[in-house]
């Protein structure tokens, strides 16, 4: 009996020693990982991508019930506000029809001017639409995981947009899933400009819902409501993509309210400019299209093909990015707060 | 009598329940809730899991389990690798070394201690992330995360309690 007790206590002591050893080894491993990650080594990146890739199918399965619940709740909410929303949509439709007429007129004028100046055509993107299956929450980082990877044509650095505007860009691309760094992440830096004054700035993520404008020379001219679009500087983002509006200016800080609501995103579109990227083919010739688009072609675009051909009728509320002049800009819906015909005096 | 192969397999499956359940909860927490009216908040699910098992059955989730959970959390959430494993290991170590304190204590006491542990965990994590990235997390987001973590303990504790009953039956 005494011998058995002694044996058990020896086993217990060995177990405790092993646990302590495991604890020390694992703490050291955690520190090593932190240092490796800080050094930005390929090993950590690959590990992250491989695990995300492996987890993507599980996340996709888990996200489906959540999406169904959200869909039911949205339907209930819409039913409750049906009458009010109908009236709003009627007003908005009238306003948009006026904008459509103006847009067509300007598009035809732009086309003629481009022909006259033999302007080089911007590259047109292909779209990869992916489902959002994970959301990083937002306390320490802001990113999404989408179900499009290298096998679907996704590449690191590609721009991600939604129907409202820019979402972010791909920072990790696995075989079947990718990570999107959101504009609100503290590591995000996007060259932008104020649409009216054309003043350039950098949009910096702050880990809050509203990013900040930095490196803006003429801060005095900025006021709440000013639209922000990508500037295309640095060739990371194509020019003219809608980003947001200035929400407040205080103590030299300019805060931006984004058009997208990243916590409500279900689908995201990855812009694929092909192997040449946003810079495009240097041998591309001048604009050759001559006819203005047919009725309803203004919003053709999700999945717009470089070949000019009659496109499908656009979805309600989708039009080409306004006033950017860039044919390469993806058609995105004009966010409601941004439609201010009165301000433009048109 | 030596247990058969199937008994071994059954025992192994039951022993994996805590880690598997925790991993599943972590994945569920990452799923985006796009329904209207939901707040964007990020509870520390991994801290809750590690805390519960360290208090009630420390043999069921060892340091390796906590480390794995932390690593998966960092990968899913996009936080610097190694931060969550370190926080979880510290939580586990503190609770395991104070195991005797929790024996026979009512739920309210363990909940109150969780409040302290979660506070230390969220602050440690915020400091580690700030040191590694140079960006401070928003105090409001940290407070929301902490509050949600504490509020989620009773329902998650109930769920883990059910799992523990299964484990105890098997023992």
Interface residues (C-beta under 8 A of the other chain):
Chain A: X19 X22 X23 X26 X27 X29 X30 X31 X32 X33 X34 X35 X36 X37 X38 X44 X47 X48 X51 X52 X55 X58 X59 X62 X63 X66 X67 X69 X70 X73 X74 X77 X132 X133 X134 X135 X136 X137 X138 X139 X140 X141 X142 X143 X144 X145 X179 X181 X185 X186 X187 X206 X207 X208 X209 X263 X264 X265 X266
Chain B: X27 X28 X29 X30 X31 X32 X33 X34 X35 X36 X37 X38 X40 X41 X42 X62 X63 X64 X67 X70 X71 X72 X75 X76 X77 X78 X79 X80 X81 X82 X83 X85 X86 X89 X93 X125 X126 X128 X129 X132 X133 X135 X137 X138 X141 X142 X144 X145
